[in-house]
Amino acid sequence: GEKKWLEGWVKKSIKDKKNPDGWREYLSVAKNHNVKYKWIKGHAGHPENERCDELAVDAALNEKNIDTYYENEVLG
């Protein structure tokens, strides 16, 4: 069955997770859809997972890639 990890985060609070603003934004959009979550082992050759990892690493290393929402709304 599906893991209910995200619902657990919401109940406890996502403020202690990495990128809480991104998760809040995601949750506000996801509630309008029938989303099913499936755990995928990282770095195991799954094409979409590998691409997501590439994008995340690039964003983390690229100083020009600024999360303006986080900078403005969270940090003020």
C-alpha positions in Angstrom: 0.0 0.0 0.0 0.9 3.6 -0.2 3.0 5.1 2.5 1.3 7.9 4.4 4.5 9.8 5.1 3.4 13.1 3.7 0.2 13.1 5.8 2.4 12.4 8.8 4.5 15.4 8.0 1.4 17.6 7.8 0.0 16.4 11.1 3.4 16.9 12.9 4.5 20.0 11.0 6.6 20.4 7.9 8.4 23.4 9.3 11.3 21.2 10.3 11.7 19.6 6.9 13.9 20.7 4.1 12.2 23.3 1.8 9.0 23.7 3.9 7.8 26.5 1.7 8.0 24.2 -1.4 6.2 21.5 0.4 3.4 23.9 1.4 3.1 25.1 -2.1 3.1 21.5 -3.4 0.4 20.5 -1.0 -1.9 23.4 -1.9 -1.8 22.2 -5.6 -1.8 18.5 -4.9 -5.0 18.6 -2.9 -6.9 19.4 -6.1 -5.7 16.2 -7.7 -5.8 12.4 -7.0 -2.1 11.9 -6.3 -0.6 8.5 -5.5 2.8 8.4 -4.0 5.3 5.7 -4.8 8.7 5.2 -3.2 11.5 4.9 -5.7 15.0 3.9 -4.6 17.3 6.7 -5.4 20.3 6.3 -7.7 19.0 3.0 -9.1 18.7 4.0 -12.7 15.0 5.1 -12.7 15.1 7.8 -15.6 12.7 10.3 -14.0 14.3 9.9 -10.6 17.8 10.4 -12.0 16.6 13.5 -13.9 15.0 15.0 -10.7 18.3 14.4 -8.9 20.2 16.2 -11.7 17.9 19.1 -11.5 18.1 19.3 -7.7 21.9 19.1 -7.7 22.1 21.8 -10.4 19.7 24.1 -8.4 21.8 23.6 -5.2 25.0 24.4 -7.0 23.7 27.3 -9.1 23.9 30.6 -7.1 21.7 32.3 -9.7 18.9 29.8 -9.0 17.2 31.7 -6.1 13.9 30.7 -4.5 12.4 34.1 -4.5 9.3 33.0 -2.6 11.4 31.6 0.2 13.7 34.7 0.2 10.8 37.1 0.3 8.1 35.3 2.3 10.0 33.2 4.8 13.2 35.1 5.4 11.5 38.5 4.8 
